[in-house]
């Protein structure tokens, strides 16, 4: 079963100095083939459907899982920065997005999330926010290019360099350069502006630990407009070794409208609606 394989990998990772060196020394990530192979091994191990409930794991395994999620998050950030820099060297970066290894997954995820949004929003939203957009904002790019072709996307990230790299990707495009805006700000510092957005996307790695994630969700519930939609990325089964899990009881102020657990993508999507009575 996938969970036992994942636990075997965790034991291997934390008790194998060589493997830990290859993956933990993340500045070397893109230069050491073994580190990329190790992360690929973990992803492939955790991707198949599994009935595992990570909340029932022992405290020691929970701690290892938390460390691994942070490590994978750092690695994902480095991977995105690496490919954003490569794409930024092209005259028209958006014409070359397929060089990013996970681009096809973003195409599938974009279609999935657009389909879910369409079920609960009859009118095309005019403004969408994405919290934690990073240096390679593929969700915003895919949705803006393929599905929401008149919508403005406001992308928030605390990293000024990440935003500057993202701007370089869209600035040559005459359409997206007008519809994609980038804000260097912690989403926890954004208050009244959140009421302007009909939909807010929250990246999986914004709020990696449970307490931080709940604080972010509570903040959004307080300031988002009544009836606005919140799109969350969560994880299910053994994929919870890769990304944080969002539970229904974490969602004070929101009514769960739709939950979907893909069997082919790593990230799972959950759609929420702001609960008017709780705002």
C-alpha positions in Angstrom: 0.0 0.0 0.0 1.2 3.5 -0.8 1.3 4.7 2.9 3.8 1.9 3.8 6.0 2.9 0.8 5.8 6.5 1.9 6.8 5.6 5.4 9.7 3.6 4.1 10.8 6.6 2.1 10.5 8.8 5.2 12.6 6.4 7.2 15.1 6.2 4.4 15.2 10.0 4.1 15.7 10.8 7.8 18.2 8.0 8.5 20.2 8.1 5.2 22.7 11.0 5.5 23.6 10.9 1.8 20.0 11.1 0.6 19.2 13.8 3.2 22.3 15.8 2.0 21.1 15.7 -1.6 17.6 16.9 -0.8 18.1 19.1 2.3 20.8 21.2 0.8 18.3 22.9 -1.4 20.6 25.5 -2.9 22.2 22.6 -4.7 18.9 21.1 -5.7 19.0 21.9 -9.4 22.6 20.8 -9.7 22.4 17.4 -8.0 20.5 14.8 -10.1 20.0 12.6 -7.1 18.0 15.2 -5.3 15.5 15.6 -8.2 15.3 11.8 -8.4 14.5 11.5 -4.7 11.7 14.0 -4.9 10.3 12.4 -8.0 10.4 9.0 -6.1 8.4 10.5 -3.2 5.8 12.1 -5.5 5.3 8.8 -7.5 5.0 6.9 -4.2 2.4 9.2 -2.8 0.3 9.8 -5.9 -1.8 6.6 -6.2 -5.1 6.6 -4.3 -4.7 5.6 -0.6 -7.2 5.4 2.3 -4.6 6.6 4.8 -5.7 9.2 7.4 -2.6 11.2 8.3 -4.3 12.5 11.5 -4.0 8.9 12.9 -0.3 8.6 12.4 2.0 8.6 15.4 3.5 11.9 16.7 6.9 11.0 15.4 5.7 10.3 11.9 3.6 13.5 12.0 6.7 15.5 12.8 8.6 13.8 9.9 5.7 14.6 7.6 5.7 18.3 8.6 9.4 18.5 7.9 9.0 16.8 4.5 6.1 19.1 3.5 8.3 22.1 4.2 11.2 20.6 2.4 9.1 19.8 -0.7 7.7 23.3 -0.5 11.2 24.8 -0.6 12.2 22.4 -3.5 9.0 23.4 -5.4 9.9 27.1 -5.0 13.4 26.5 -6.3 12.1 24.5 -9.2 9.7 27.3 -10.2 12.4 30.0 -9.8 14.7 28.0 -12.0 12.3 27.6 -14.8 10.9 31.1 -14.5 14.5 32.4 -15.0 14.8 30.2 -18.1 11.4 31.3 -19.5 12.3 34.9 -18.8 15.3 34.7 -21.1 12.9 34.2 -24.1 11.5 37.1 -26.0 8.0 35.8 -25.5 8.1 33.6 -22.4 4.5 32.5 -22.6 5.2 30.7 -25.9 7.5 28.3 -24.1 5.6 27.3 -21.0 5.7 23.6 -22.0 9.4 23.4 -21.0 8.2 23.4 -17.3 7.9 19.7 -16.4 4.5 20.1 -14.6 2.9 22.4 -17.2 0.4 19.7 -18.4 -0.8 19.2 -14.8 -1.5 22.9 -14.6 -3.5 22.7 -17.8 -5.6 19.9 -16.3 -5.9 21.7 -12.9 -6.9 24.9 -14.6 -9.7 23.2 -16.5 -10.9 21.4 -13.4 -11.0 24.5 -11.3 -12.7 26.5 -14.0 -15.3 23.8 -14.3 -15.9 23.8 -10.5 -16.1 27.6 -10.4 -18.6 27.6 -13.3 -20.9 25.3 -11.3 -21.2 27.9 -8.6 -20.8 31.2 -10.5 -23.1 31.9 -13.4 -21.4 35.2 -14.2 -17.7 35.4 -15.3 -15.8 37.0 -12.4 -14.3 40.4 -13.2 -11.5 40.3 -10.5 -9.7 37.3 -9.0 -7.0 37.2 -6.4 -4.3 34.6 -6.0 -2.4 34.4 -2.7 1.0 32.9 -3.0 1.5 33.2 -6.7 5.3 32.8 -6.7 7.8 33.3 -9.6 5.9 31.1 -12.0 2.1 31.9 -11.6 0.8 29.2 -13.9 -2.6 28.9 -12.3 -3.3 32.6 -13.1 -1.7 32.3 -16.5 -3.6 29.2 -17.5 -7.0 30.5 -16.3 -6.4 34.0 -17.8 -5.3 32.6 -21.2 -7.7 29.6 -21.6 -10.8 30.1 -19.5 -11.3 33.5 -18.0 -10.2 35.7 -20.9 -11.7 39.0 -19.6 -11.0 38.6 -15.9 -8.3 40.6 -14.1 -6.0 38.6 -11.8 -4.3 40.2 -8.8 -1.4 38.0 -7.7 0.0 38.4 -4.1 3.3 37.2 -2.9 5.6 38.3 -0.1 8.7 37.8 -2.2 9.6 40.9 -4.3 12.0 38.9 -6.5 9.4 36.2 -7.2 7.0 39.0 -8.3 9.6 40.6 -10.5 10.3 37.2 -12.2 6.6 36.7 -12.7 6.1 40.2 -14.2 8.9 39.4 -16.7 6.9 36.4 -18.0 3.7 38.3 -18.7 5.0 41.8 -19.6 5.6 41.0 -23.3 2.1 39.7 -23.8 -0.3 42.5 -24.9 -3.3 41.0 -23.2 -2.0 39.4 -19.9 0.2 42.4 -19.2 -2.9 44.4 -18.8 -5.0 41.9 -16.9 -2.4 40.5 -14.5 -1.3 42.6 -11.5 1.3 41.7 -9.0 1.4 42.9 -5.3 4.3 42.3 -3.0 2.4 41.9 0.2 1.6 39.2 2.8 -2.0 38.3 2.3 -2.5 38.6 6.1 -1.8 42.4 5.6 -4.5 42.7 2.9 -7.8 43.7 4.4 -10.5 45.8 2.7 -9.0 45.1 -0.7 -10.1 41.5 -0.4 -13.8 42.6 -0.7 -13.1 43.6 -4.4 -12.5 40.0 -5.4 -15.3 37.6 -6.4 -12.9 34.6 -6.2 -9.8 34.1 -4.1 -7.3 31.3 -4.7 -5.1 30.2 -1.8 -1.9 28.4 -2.8 -1.3 25.0 -1.1 1.9 26.2 0.6 0.5 29.4 2.0 0.2 28.4 5.6 2.2 25.1 5.7 1.4 24.1 9.3 -2.2 23.7 10.5 -2.2 26.8 12.8 -0.9 29.1 10.2 -3.3 27.8 7.6 -6.3 28.3 9.9 -5.1 31.9 10.6 -5.0 32.7 6.9 -8.5 31.1 6.3 -10.0 33.1 9.2 -8.4 36.3 7.9 -10.0 35.7 4.5 -13.3 34.9 6.0 -13.2 38.2 7.9 -12.4 40.4 4.9 -13.7 38.7 1.8 -17.1 39.9 0.4 -20.2 37.9 1.4 -20.9 35.2 -1.2 -17.3 35.4 -2.7 -15.7 32.1 -3.5 -12.5 30.7 -1.9 -10.6 28.1 -3.9 -8.2 26.0 -1.7 -5.6 23.5 -2.5 -5.6 20.5 -0.1 -4.3 16.9 -0.1 -5.9 13.5 0.3 -4.6 10.1 1.3 -0.8 9.7 1.0 -0.6 12.9 -0.9 -0.7 14.6 2.5 3.0 13.8 2.8 3.5 16.4 0.0 1.0 19.2 0.9 -0.9 20.4 3.9 -4.5 19.1 4.5 -7.4 21.4 4.9 -10.3 19.9 6.9 -13.9 21.1 7.0 -13.6 22.2 10.6 -10.8 24.5 9.6 -13.2 26.5 7.5 -15.1 28.7 10.0 -16.9 31.4 8.0 -17.2 29.3 4.8 -19.7 26.8 3.5 -18.2 23.9 1.6 -19.7 23.8 -1.9 -17.6 21.3 -3.7 -14.7 18.9 -3.0 -12.8 17.0 -5.6 -9.9 14.6 -5.1 -8.1 14.0 -8.4 -6.3 10.7 -9.0 -3.8 12.0 -11.6 -2.7 15.4 -10.2 -0.8 15.9 -7.0 -2.8 18.8 -5.8 -6.5 18.5 -4.7 -8.9 21.3 -5.1 -11.7 22.4 -2.7 -14.1 25.2 -3.4 -15.7 27.3 -0.6 -18.3 30.0 -0.5 -18.1 32.9 2.0 -20.9 32.3 4.6 -22.8 35.6 4.9 -24.0 34.9 8.5 -20.4 34.5 9.7 -19.1 37.7 8.2 
